[in-house]
Amino acid sequence: MRFRHRAAAGFTTLLLPVAGLVGLATPAQAAGSATATYAKTQDWGSGFEGKWTVKNTGTTALSAWTVEWDFPSGTKVTSAWDATVTNSGDHWTAKNLGWNGTLAPGASVSFGFNGSGSGAPSGCKLNGGSCDGSSVPGDAAPSAPGTPTASNITDTSVKLSWSAATDDKGVKNYDVLRDGAKVATVTGTSYTDTGLSKGTDYSYTVQARDTGDQTGPASGAVKVRTTGTTEEPPPTGDKVKLGYFTEWGVYGRNYHVKNLVTSGSAAKITHINYAFGNVKNGQCTVDDTYAAYDKAYTADQSVSGAADTWDQPLRGNFNQLRQLKAKYPHIKVLYSFGGWTYSGGFGQAAQNPAAFAKSCKQVVEDPRWADVFDGIDIDWEYPNACGLTCDTSGPAAFKNLSQALRAEFGKDYLVTAAITADGSNGGKIDAADYGGAAQYLDWYNVMTYDYFGAFNAQGPTAPHSPLTSYNGIPQAGFNSADAIAKLKSKGVPSAKLLLGIGFYGRGWTGVTQSAPGGSATGAAPGTYEPGIEDYKILKNSCPATGTIAGTAYAHCGANWWSYDTPATIGTKMSWAKNQGLGGAFFWEFSGDTTNGELVTAINNGLK
């Protein structure tokens, strides 16, 4: 899937320039204490990015932390992440969030902020003591309460109970958090939450506050589903209709979760794959934390119509997806890891599948957004074969990884994978045990596109997503029908196969021949990358002039493009139903028109 991973390169141009790390002197360490150090990590002239790192240098656990400092007049914090930052004039205070307050001996945690002005912090204090560790931090925050238990669950309410937290000076009360947002403060160890929606999933945690008004770490999370069924029925039909939402699309493409609502697409899909989480050091990790959970949305940009506040526990795409699910309860969201750019990390992950799976579940079930994700998708391009890099993990590695993911996530989570559609003899499908892995997965997203394109600059011109073979196809087996047939022959059930649709075209320039098979001189110009263009642009700039192998092509001037239209998608959906496939998926939402005509074609075709 060349295009959708190269698209990430467009995001990198938006990063602010790095000015180098400019840190304060490393503090001395003292037994029974903790330290806080500061570094300016970026400076772009009109502003800067700062980072504080808190480290427990003592011998006992630290249950909470508060960092205080002074900025000279004219320097201030404009936004922050991984801490609650407030100020009184030029005096600034940062407190841990519910999930990152506890530090074991030797452990450290960082939080960051964007700022304006040119001053440096001074007068640092950590929990009332010196930031260099020369004095013992003061009053400890309370411990985490016990994980709540749920009882008396009805259509609209649930009773929560938990074991008490402990504190050296006494616990004053408890904050009850639903889906990461505070819904109540109580003095006892139980609470009944009311006014809920029936047939809806919620996640609850609790954190204690001591007599000094310090909050401790959040408890473990309990998931609750209210009884009854939702008012809104899911889309008609029983087929999966899944779209990829790209994390970086909120930048240059200016495509946000709310666009799924305004386009009408949210009512016509069943699943969303959020792309992409990274795979580093054999573990799953969030990639762009700002876009994922820190970017603030105004009221007009937000799905709910309410503006984000600077101190709310969760913002960004994850919070918008939470709001989308509240509005469209039938939608399930999966966190997709890997992709073209990040698949290089799977080789190390395959060396310890159990550890990899555990790390993925920790990300998916992070208490801040545990209610957002209903499963995980693995996009390994390609196991035991070559993509951006060449993998040598062996034919059993993909099956082993899939088995470990299912064992870790259990039956209540969706576990899926995006896989190659190379149906050639001895090709990528033959390189891994996709048949054996299928027993552990809910379905495969078969990437039946990107077969041909201007990565072969001189052509021949050919449709990048042919449904079937045709006379003159540049390579045998490079079409949807052959890929699906090969996967079936390896024992993958038809219902576990989703047909892939690209919401974009691939094109060449220097082409004189209208029919496929012509020569070219290179890639046609594209908005984000040569040889690539969104459907929403192509439908007007280079309308289709013919069809071949179930997909459309267009010759305009010296350019030649291939892409799917509502009509060809209708043909492909009929074919998918006749094959008994589980449905269809597409890459990706932002390539569609503002009224979602390609999503509509998929929905109508699968009814």
N, C-alpha and C positions, 0 to 999 in steps of 0.2 A: 504494500500500500504506500507507494512512493509519495504521492501528493500530500496526503493528510499529515504526514510526519515532517516533510520538508516545510510545510506551512508554519511550523514552530519557529523556523528561522526568521520569519517576519516579526515575531515577538521580540527577538533578541535586539533588534535595532531600536526598540523602545526603552531599553534599560538606560538608566542614568549613568553617566561616566563615573568610573571608580577612581577616587583620588588617592587611594592607598589607605592603609590603616594608620590612624594617628591616635595612639593610646597614651594614657597617663602612665606614670611609673608603676611597675608591678608592686602591689603592697606586700608588706611582710606578713607571714602567716603565724598565727598563734594558736596554741592548743585551746580547745573549748570555745572557739570563736568562728567567725565567718568573715569573708572579704567581699567587697564590691569593687570592680574595676570598670573603667569607661574607655571606649574607643570611638573615634569618629570614623565610620566605615565608608562614607561617601560625602563628597562636597561638590555641588554643581553651581557654586557661585551665589545663586539666589536662595539657596537652602542647603541642608545637609542631612545626613542620616547618622544617628548615634546608637550605640549599643552598650548596655550595662550587662555585666556578667557577675552573678552572685555565686560564690563557692563556699561550701561548708568545709572549713579547714579544721573543725573540731573533731571530737570523738563520739559525739552523740548526734542523733538526727535533729534536723531543723524542721519544724512543722509549718513555718510561715516566714515570709520576709517582707520588709518594707525598706525601700531605699529613698533617702531624701538628699536633695542637693539644691544649691542656689545657682541661678544664671544671672549674669550681669544684665542690666536694663537693656531691652531691645532684642534679647535672645529668648526664644520660647519654643515649647513643644507644640507642633501643629497636629500631629496624629501619632498614635502609639499602638503597639501590638504586643501580645503575650504579657501584659500587665495593665492594671488600672492606674492611669496617671492623672493626677489633679494638681492644682496649684493655688497658692495664696500669694498673689503678687509675683515676685521673682523666686519664691520658694516652691520647689516642685517635689511631689511625693508619688512614688510608684509602689503599688502593692501587688502581690501575687494574685493570679486568678485561681479559681477553684482547683484546677488540674495540675498546677506547677509549683505549689507552695512547699511540698515536702522534699527535703534534701537529705539524703543519707550522708554519712561522713565521707568526704572526698568528692561528692557529687557537685555539679554546678548546673546553672540554668541561666539563659540569657533572655533579655527583652530588648526591644528596639523602639525607635521613634524617628519621625521626621521633624526637623526643626527649621526655624528661620533665625537669621542673625549670625554673628560670628564669634560669640563668646563661648568659653569653656566652663564646665561645671566646677563648683568649689563647695567646700563645707559638707562633704559627703558624710551621711550617717546611714548605718545599716541596723535596723531594729533598735534604734536609739543609741547604738554604740559606734565606735570608730570603724570606718570602712577598711582600714588597713589591718584589722584583726588584732589590734593591740588592746582592745577592751572587749569583754564578753557582751554579745547582744542582749538586749533587755527582755522584757516580758514575752514569753513564747505564746504563739497563737494556739487555739484548741486543736485537738486531733480530729481526724475525719470520723464522722458518725458511721454506724454500721450501714451496709447497703439496705435500702428500704425493701420491705415486703408489701405486696399489694393484696387487698382483700375487698370484699363487698363491691365488686366491679359491676357497674350497670351501663346502660346506654350513654349516660351523661356524667358519671361520677366514679371515683375510686378512692378507697381509704388506704393511706400509706402509714406504715409504722417502721421505726428504726431504733437501734440501740444507741444509747447516749454517747456523746463525745466526752473527752476528758480535757481538763485545763488546770494549770497550776493555781489560777485565781478564780476559777468558776466559769461555767458556761451560762451566758445570759439568754440566748435564744437560738433558733435555727431558721435558716432560709431554705425554703423548698423551691427547687428549680424544675420547671417543666420544659423539656427540649432546650435546656441551657438558659432559659429566661426565668427570673424570680417571679413566683406567683403568690407567695405568702411568706410571712415571718411568724413563727409560733414559739411559745415557751416550752411546750411539751415535746413528746417524741412521737406524735402522730398528727395526721392532717387528712381531711377529706377534701379532695379537689372536685369541684362541680362545674357545670356549664360546658362540659366537653361535647364533642361530636361523636355520634354513634358510629361503630365500626371503624374506628380510627386508632392508629398507633401513636403512643406517646412514650417518652423516656423521662424518668425522674431521678434526680440526685438531691442530696441534702448537704448543707455545710453549716457548721456551728460558728457562733460569734461569742467572744468572751466579754467580760465586764469592761475591758479596755476597748471594746468595739473592734477587735481584730477578728477577721474571718479566717477560718482554717481551711484545709483542703476539702474538696467535695468527696462525698461518699462514692461507692460504686453505683452504677446505674441499674435501674430496674425498668424493663420494657413492659408496657401495659397496652392491651388492645381493648377498647370498650366494646360492649356487646351491641348487637343489632347490625344492620346493613346501612351503607351510605345512601344518601338520597340520589346521588348521581350514578347511573349505571355505567359500566365501562363501555368503551367503543364496541359496536356490534361485531359479531364474529369472535372466533376463538384463536385467531392467529396473532403471533407476536408482531408488533409494529414498532420498531426500535430505531431511535436516532441518536447519533453522537453529538454531544455538546462540547465544544472545545474551550478549555480554560483560558487560552490566550485570545479567543475571539472578542473578549470585552475591550481589547485595545484597538488596534487598527481597523478591525472589522466592525467595531461598535455594535456587536451583537450580544444581547444580554438575555437572561432567563425570561424577562418580561416579553421579549419578542415571540416566545412560544405561545403566549396568551394572545397578543395583538394580532398575530398571523392566523389564529384559529387552529394551530397545529397541536396544542396541548390536548384538545378534546378528541384528537384523531390518532394518538399514539398510545402505546401501552407501557413502553420502557424508554429510559434515557441512559446512555453510557456517558459518564463524565470523564473526559479525556484531557490530559493523562496524568496519572501518578507516576513518579519516577521509580526506578529500581537501582539502588546504590548499595554497594557492599553486600549484595545478596539479600537486601531487605526492601520492603515497600516504604515509600516516603512521599509526603506531599511535595509537589514540585514548586509552583508559584504560590507561596503562602499569602501574598497580598491579594491576588485575584480570588484565591480559594476562600479565605475566611476573614479578610480584613478590609477590603475595599468598601467604602461607605456609599450607600445609594440614597438619593433624594426621593421624596415622596412620588414624584412623577415617573421615576425610573424603577420603582419598586413594584413587585407583583402585588403586594398587599395594599399599596397606596400610602404606606406610612414610611417616613424617613428614618434611616438608621441614626442612632445616637453614637456619640464618640465612645461611650463607656459600655455599650451593650456587649454581652459575652461572645456573640457570633455575628459576623457581617459577611460581605462578599457573596460569591456564587453559592456557597453552601447554604447560607441563610435564605437566599432567593429560591433555591431548590426546595427548602423547607416550606416556604410560603406557597410555592407552586403545588406541592403535594397536599397542602391543606385545602387548596382551591380545587384540585383535581385528584381526589383520593385514589383513583384507580391506577395512577402512574407509579411505577416502581423505578428506582434509580440505582444503577450499579456504578461502582468506582472502577474505571479501567486503568490498568497499569501497563506501562511498556510503550508500545508503538514503535514506529520506524526509528526514531531518535534514541529511545531509551531501552531498546531490546538488548543492548550489549550487556546489561546487568543480569540477564536471566541465566547465563552460563554459571556464574558464581552462585546464584540462587539454587540451581539444580544440584549443587554439591551438598546442600543441606536443605532439602525441601521442607522438612518440618519447621525449621527455624524461619525460613522464608514465609511460610503460611502463617506462623504466629505473628510475625511482624506486620503482615498485611491486615490481619484481623485487628491488631492494635490500632492501626490507622483508621480502618473502616468503623470501628467501635469507639473511637475517641469520644469521651463524654460530651464534648462540645457539640458534636454532630451525629451522635449514635443513631438518632431517629431519621437521618436524611437518607442513608444508604440501605438498600435491601439486598445487596449482593456485591460480588466482585467479578470483574472481567479481566482476563489476561490476554494481552496482545503481544505475543512473542514472535518476532519476525527475524529469523525463522529457526526453530529447533533443529539442530543437526544439519543445518544448511546455511546458505549465505544470504544476507540482506545488506544492511549498512556495514556490518562486519560478518565474519564467518564463524559459526558456532560448531563446536566439536563435542557437544555433551553426550552424543550417542542417541540411538533411536528410542531408548526407553525413558529418556529424561523428561519428555513432555508428559508422558503417562504418570511418571512418579510425582511430578509437580502437581498434576491435577488431583491425584489421589490424596496428597498431603493437604491441599486446599480444602477438599471435601471433608476430610477428617477433622480439620481445624474449625471450619465454618459450620459443619453439621447440616442437617436437612432443612432447616428453616431459612437458610440464605440461598440466594441464587449464586451459582458458580458457573461462569461461561468463559468462552475463549474465542477471539478473532483469529482465524487461521488462513493459511495460503489457499489459493484457488488454482494452483498449478496442476492441471490434470494430465500433463504429459507423462509418458513412460519414463520411470526413473527420476521424476521431478520431485518437487518439494513435498507433495503429499506422501510420496513413498519414503521420504527421509525420516519420518517420525511415526510413532504408533498412535495415530489419531483414532483408529478403531478401538484400541484398548483403553484409551483415555476417555472415550465417550461415556462410559458407564458412570463416571464421576461428575459429569458436566450436564447442565440443564440444556444447553444448546451450543452450537458453533455458529459464529458470524463468519460465513464463507466470503472472503473478499474478492468477489467476482467482478473486478474492475482493475484498471491499471495494467491490463495485459499488454497494450501497445501504446506508444506515445513518442514524443520528441526527444526522449532519452536516447532513441535511435534517430539522430538528427537528419539523416538523409532519407528516412522512411524505410519501407514503403508505408504510405498512409493506411491506417487500419482503425476500426472502431476499438476504443479502449475497453469496452464492456460488452463484447459479443455474447449473446445468449446461446448461440449454436455455432458450429463450424460452418465454413462456406468455401467455395472454390477460390483459391488464392490467399487463404489465411496465412500470415507469415510463419506461424508455428503451430503444429498440431497439439491438441490438448489445451490450448489457451482459449478456453471459452467456458461459460457457466455450465452447460449441459455435461461436458466431459468431466469437469471438476466434481459436480454433484454425483454423477454416476460412479466415479472412482471412490468417493467417500462411502457411498452406499455399499460398494463391493467389499469394502474393508469392515463392514458390519455396523456402520453408523446408521441409526434409525432415521428415516426421512423426517420425522417430526422434530428431530434435534438439529436440523439444518435450516438456516435462514439464508435467503438469497440476498446478496449485496447490491445496492444501487448507489451510484455516485451522483451527487448533486452538483456536478461540475463536468467540464469537458477537457479533452486533451487535444492540442492542435499543433500543426506545422505551418511554416511559411515557405514561400518560393515554390508553391504548388500550382501547376497549370491544369491538372486533370481533376475533373469533378468526381468521378467514381473512385472508390478505394483502390489502393495499389499504386498510387502515383509517387514520384520522387519528390524530395523536398530539399531545402537548403538549411533548415534549422527550425527552432521552436517559434511558434507564433507569439506575438506579444501578449502578456497577461498582466492583470492588475497587481498580483502579489508575486508571481513567479512566471518566467517565460514557459510557454507550452501548457499553461493551466488557466482556466477561467471559470467563474461561477455560472451556473445555469441562468440565474436571474439577469446576467449581462448578455450571455450568448443568445438567448431567445430573441433579443432585439438587435444586437450588433451583427449577428451572423445566423439568421434563421435556417432551420433544417431544409435541405434540398433533396434528401432521399433517406432511405432506410436500408440496412443490411444486417442480417443475422440478429434481428430483433431489436436493433438500436438505431439511432438516427446519426446522420452525418450532414455536414454543411460545407459548401465551397463558396467563399466570398472574397473576391479580389484574388490576392496571392495566398490567402489563408485557407486551411482545411481543418475542420473541427469534427469531433464525434462526441455525442452526449445523449443522455436520455431525456425524453420529453414526457408529458403526461400520457400521450398515446402509447409510446413504447413501454412505459412503466406498466400501463394496463395490460399489454401483451405479456410482459414478464410475470405479473402477478397471476394471470390466468395459468401460465405455465407452472408457476410455483404451486398453485393449488392442485393442478393435475398430477404433479409429482408427489403430493402429500407432504410438502415441506411445512415446517413449523411457522413460517411467516417470512418477513423480510426486515432488513435493516438498511440504514443509509449513512453515508458520510457526506456532509454533515449539515446541520440545520441552516447555517448562515448562507449556504449556496442557493437556497430556495427564494421564491418571490415573497414580497411582504404579505401576500395573502395565502402563502403556503400551498401553492398549486401542486407541487410534487408530493408533499405529504398527503394531500387530498387524494391524489391518484393512487397512492399506495393503499390508503384506507379503503377507498372505493373498490379497488381491485381485489382486496382480500376479504371482502364481505361475503 
